[in-house]
């Protein structure tokens, strides 16, 4: 039997439903509190780790900036990351101290920053067998973004692991690799990492196709 | 356990709208200019994803006729949203036609007047005190989902001098992994605004536009109550099964 992956997509397979922008009001659907709307009992939001979660509690923050250098104040982001032991925890359950999935948004408030409360992820194996440096997958949705942009956030204080990471180190331009590396800040005894995402132009963030 | 044989059908980026689509003006400053970096081989970070079976849904999370009331004193028929009552339903399947069970489907929309319950929407149509405009549900074993809502109104927006959005419902589906994540919009069969919409025009292939059209289904409409629109969602196909015996 001919294997489906050996023929062009259009001949044997259904085509994916086409993507459309999440629009300016994505917050009413997926980030209710950010829209200023009443929330439901359980929402998927940005507290991925609670005290008691294994590993180092951190905050990850940033902005999204467009090609004019202006803040994107209506962006919605999704995060996916391994736990402190480098294991993905797919079962989303708000009763658990840690969830691998989280959501956040930029708004007109708080300097238009997005923020995730999480733990520093452990390294995850690449199919080649090498370890990937600790990272968080980020997907960015907004008005004007026709299909989500996918990127990765790496950590400044993991220089050695970053240099050896089979995904990060294969990005051709070392300058562009830097666009994925969050800067470590310490404030009030808490560790915070900052990554500003640039959609376009000078310092444009690396976005992935997978 | 990480299955290194798991793969997904490659996403056809000519089928989806390109990042830069100048007819839709906001895409101009928000589209990357550099080529996307190819992952070559997807890793566990892309091949795994969240499973929301334990997310506790409210009793009316998929019923937009009942899940929002600005004034709790408004009970019963007096508090129902204004507009054409509809059932929106369909199946989430993958590119091989396999149902995607227990996956999270979320949706949001404007009210019957074409206004969103969002602090930045200042369109002159009134807010509806009985309508929030957001729903969510999980697909069943066979990939079916269902919402009850009102048909959203079209509304003008500042793109061209006289741009109107066709009636549409934003739909978000997770699928089995981060690689299958998709946000789209359902349009309504026969709407004359569809061919005029700059956002619809970001898609080049008319066949791709067809994948976003909800179809009137009289068989599933409820007499003296509501019409039904069917909207099937196709997410990326998983190639895993073809490698199981290797």
Interface residues (C-beta under 8 A of the other chain):
Chain A: X3 X4 X5 X9 X13 X14 X15 X16 X17 X18 X19 X20 X21 X22 X23 X24 X25 X26 X27 X28 X29 X30 X32 X35 X36 X37 X38 X40 X41 X42 X44 X66 X67 X68 X70 X72 X74 X78 X80 X81 X82 X88 X90 X91 X92 X93 X94 X95 X99 X100 X101 X108 X124 X125 X126 X127 X128 X132 X135 X137 X139 X141 X142 X143 X144 X145 X146 X147 X148 X149 X152 X167 X170 X171 X176 X199 X200 X201 X204 X205 X206 X207 X208 X209 X210
Chain B: X2 X4 X7 X9 X10 X11 X12 X13 X15 X16 X17 X18 X19 X21 X24 X25 X26 X27 X28 X29 X30 X31 X32 X33 X34 X36 X37 X38 X39 X40 X41 X42 X43 X44 X45 X46 X48 X49 X50 X51 X52 X53 X54 X55 X56 X57 X58 X61 X68 X93 X94 X95 X96 X97 X106 X107 X108 X116 X117 X118 X119 X120 X121 X132 X133 X134 X170 X172 X178 X179 X181 X182 X183 X184 X185 X199 X200 X202 X203 X207 X208 X209 X211 X212 X232 X233 X234 X235 X236 X237 X239 X242
